[in-house]
């Protein structure tokens, strides 16, 4: 966190944003919030599913000084939209994640609720600026009703008569890739520090016993990176340039553990690759 904040200050960026699963509101997490809040420019958060492990969204948004669970803001010539995909849908009604209630059938998780859908339509129509979206669960892959969201974005581009919605960023899958769908570029931003494997990864060889004893609940099933990962995005009227960081896996590496080069459908990588998008 300190490296990220120092880079943001050195580069004089306009604002910083996390893509969810950032930190808790307890005293042990205060060091991270204090570091985050030491940045003098704009600061924005996205709600992640694990941000709802102990809180309601009302408690979390208040604790993190967020304007709401979804919201938008302008910066220069661009309009930025933050979405909240942390909704359960049982086929009849929508319920927001709260205090770890989302550990259910995966098809019931990760939805954008109808209220938010309508707000998104109106928010897009109300601006004449180019639009960029942020969500924890990626719109093109991790949202269970992402196709409906993409239809709203594509319909606005058609209505506007030009590429108005240009990019969308997600961060749920601890992976990295970019893909263009119907003129909109979707970018998955990697975790700052580790990838969740979901099975033992011989972490006893990575860290001393006292570290594994303290953090074993997450380290046991993860592989960490040798450097913190983050990216800087530069925007102009002509396009966007993303400059990411590259690290290595702390050994034993996935290769040494005879793993595939992906976890499910997501690339298993210790980097955030550079991306260039033309508007």
HELIX and SHEET records of a PDB file:
HELIX    1   1 UNK A    2  UNK A   10  1                                   9    
HELIX    2   2 UNK A   27  UNK A   29  5                                   3    
HELIX    3   3 UNK A   30  UNK A   37  1                                   8    
HELIX    4   4 UNK A   49  UNK A   52  5                                   4    
HELIX    5   5 UNK A   57  UNK A   63  1                                   7    
HELIX    6   6 UNK A  106  UNK A  108  5                                   3    
HELIX    7   7 UNK A  114  UNK A  125  1                                  12    
HELIX    8   8 UNK A  146  UNK A  160  1                                  15    
HELIX    9   9 UNK A  203  UNK A  205  5                                   3    
HELIX   10  10 UNK A  209  UNK A  219  1                                  11    
SHEET    1   A 2 UNK A  15  UNK A  17  0                                        
SHEET    2   A 2 UNK A  42  UNK A  44  1                                        
SHEET    1   B 6 UNK A  71  UNK A  75  0                                        
SHEET    2   B 6 UNK A  78  UNK A  82 -1                                        
SHEET    3   B 6 UNK A 130  UNK A 134  1                                        
SHEET    4   B 6 UNK A 165  UNK A 170  1                                        
SHEET    5   B 6 UNK A 184  UNK A 188  1                                        
SHEET    6   B 6 UNK A 177  UNK A 181 -1                                        
SHEET    1   C 2 UNK A  87  UNK A  89  0                                        
SHEET    2   C 2 UNK A  94  UNK A  96 -1                                        
SHEET    1   D 2 UNK A 194  UNK A 196  0                                        
SHEET    2   D 2 UNK A 222  UNK A 224 -1                                        
SHEET    1   E 3 UNK A 231  UNK A 235  0                                        
SHEET    2   E 3 UNK A 239  UNK A 244 -1                                        
SHEET    3   E 3 UNK A 275  UNK A 278 -1                                        
SHEET    1   F 2 UNK A 262  UNK A 263  0                                        
SHEET    2   F 2 UNK A 266  UNK A 267 -1                                        
END                                                                             
